Amino acid sequence: MLPVEVIERKRDGAELSPRDLTDFLDGFTRGDVGDYQVAAFLMAVYYRGLSDAELLALTRTILGSGRTLSFDDGGPPAVDKHSTGGVGDKVSLVLAPLLAEAGLRVPMMSGRGLGHSGGTLDKLAAIPGFRTDLGLAEFRDVLAEVGCAMIGQTPEIAPLDGRLYALRDVTATVPSIPLIAASIVAKKVAEGIGALVLDVKFGAGAFLPDREDALRLAETLVGLAGRLGLPATALLTSMEAPLGATVGNALEVREAVACLRGEGPGDLRTVTLALGSEALVAAGAATDPDAAGARLSRLLDGGGPLARFRRLVEAQGGDPRVVDDPDGLPAASFRHEVRATRSGVVSRLDARALGWAAVELGAGRRRIEDEVDPSVGLEIVTPVGAGVEAGGVVVRIHARTEEEAGRAAGRVAGAIEIADEAPPPGPLVWRKVGAGP
Amino acid sequence: MLPVEVIERKRDGAELSPRDLTDFLDGFTRGDVGDYQVAAFLMAVYYRGLSDAELLALTRTILGSGRTLSFDDGGPPAVDKHSTGGVGDKVSLVLAPLLAEAGLRVPMMSGRGLGHSGGTLDKLAAIPGFRTDLGLAEFRDVLAEVGCAMIGQTPEIAPLDGRLYALRDVTATVPSIPLIAASIVAKKVAEGIGALVLDVKFGAGAFLPDREDALRLAETLVGLAGRLGLPATALLTSMEAPLGATVGNALEVREAVACLRGEGPGDLRTVTLALGSEALVAAGAATDPDAAGARLSRLLDGGGPLARFRRLVEAQGGDPRVVDDPDGLPAASFRHEVRATRSGVVSRLDARALGWAAVELGAGRRRIEDEVDPSVGLEIVTPVGAGVEAGGVVVRIHARTEEEAGRAAGRVAGAIEIADEAPPPGPLVWRKVGAGP
């Protein structure tokens, strides 16, 4: 079937055979199918979805585009965590050393920023010298030495996913349940881990803001992973407002380090512990999530995970001094305060609008080839639920220039709502989707 | 607005401001917006359509991407014809010299093949030496000398359209009423003509097979042209089966020359005369289409248009001998006959399937950069409505190799239906959509 006919069939809602779908994608890998054709196909999938058979074929094609690792070597259980993407989500930076400290192995493979949301790789790149482009041998070495290792997608693992991910980012085809599910599950199955914990976001800053859509995604992910032999558990967590108090790469590393020191913020710690306890259960290292959570909480306060993060930074070529002195991280030269226009309580900080403001400042990419600036971003001075006087600072913008700060200020101001009373707090962790009996 | 936000808004069905739409497209022209982003945008437009204001903004942006010509010089009225695209549609090759012979000026700008349909430029390129890449000065010279001139899109005229057209071709985003309308109307307004006649196809081989869809397109085209000051008339004509007896570039030139000699085939002549008579009326050179049609019919039989076509070929660098001896046209080395599997009457020759078969043989493009082979194509030996014995030839394939012919034969056989009785003939020219009251 010609590539344009594949697009046409999907456009019209017909089901593609696994063979035609695989041929189309293999053509993309070989260069016979253009990225513009895949972009149009992805947009058609956005509208038309994929059948179960198409989804399995897509996932297998992504998986089959590269190598599959294995950790069946009698060592500690290997687990990974994956978030569907949010704003200010620096959980991975805390969770990887925390789970390693709890005795698991965490071979974590993360992505770059996507659309308005940040990416773990971009955050790690803010640490001077930190290398996320380790080869697989080096990745295993760091994992053996530290108990966790954090890299990006390697050319060996699901290379097709990296290309699709970059294309979706700039073509508004990210929030598609089957595309998200195939991307995540293919990579995680390829990692050879024994269990997976998923952080599926809902709310304004999530790719699927609607809670029920997020639930469908969680079910799709857990089901697809199961069909490919990977036990998975998903938590549905809120992304109405940014997670924690910072958005932007160096700012987020600083905040993750504070959390590793046991210094909050509360929402980041809560989500990290909830995901961590499910990971311990999924890996068979605990039976009761509550008890597991209490254990992880004690570990965090004990300083072990912080020390382990320092070892991780050093093992991956980064400057470990930034763990103790975050002032060594890149900092933007220009600050601009966005102030409250009235007195009251901050009732809303729209995570999506703030995410786009950060992208505009340079913390993310408008186009595939854009460079990310690690220093820029947003600092939430007054979080949702806190009181503020008229003229008080709500958000501090970190920018390269006054002009760029001014441009972002309008977006940021539009993301802030102030009311007379604190809004009723929504659930931070809403539901769990398990793999089943 | 960021490019990805423009795609996102369109994806979600929100209306774009003329400014945002124009910025996005100007970004594409400058190279700041990737072709993969435009491809995703076009697919979103396929599903979501465009508002009247968006359509006008798109058309004006395409128009404004280049120069606008003018023929307000006191000379004969300047007219052009445009077809929405079909299979075997070689009307332009007959109509341009015919209207010139009738005293009009025909500055015709045509396109390349698009999807399964052929393009006038590809047909003209089958004439050895024929140049369709004339500069505008040379274009005017040929027009002054011959009364008609046939070129492709020049970099000066609506350059944005050429890029969008090439992209739509390979991303299954051709059959979108607003995209078709903007493309056609922008180019025709830029040509500076005084009247436009449109051949809007319906039926299996049309980009909009459904007759009512085609009618909506005709109305959109005529209305949009009117809002931009160009009087237009549209005829809705059938593309159930290929027009005439050939599909493929050199084969179609041969057939057009036969028609210019007054040697039919009937359907090609009928459509050409119907469009020609509307053009004469629209240009103010006739008042009654029937009388105009009779006049054009006499001209065609008189040989003047054939002589003028010879002059056109010569003026544009082509070998005029092929007009008198079409054996000088490129010919494929391999022939393969597709035969009737039973006796009866040919009741259907699916124009779309035959169009794709011709593309597969090399008469069109699968990807933007593909080369077209002028020699290959299909010859309809037994047309719809004609009787055939089992084993009789229905279609003759002209291919480069036996293997390619064999591959196309399956598609061709699937496009043929044979019944006991002749089907009731559908209308060849169904309706007219006029500009005014």
Interface residues (C-beta under 8 A of the other chain):
Chain A: L2 P3 V4 E5 I7 E8 R11 D32 G34 D35 Y36 Q37 V38 A39 A40 L42 M43 A44 Y46 Y47 G115 L167 D169 V170 T171 A172 T173 W356 V359 E360 R366 R367 I368
Chain B: L2 P3 V4 E5 I7 E8 R11 D32 G34 D35 Y36 Q37 V38 A39 A40 L42 M43 A44 Y46 Y47 G115 L167 D169 V170 T171 A172 T173 W356 V359 E360 R366 R367 I368
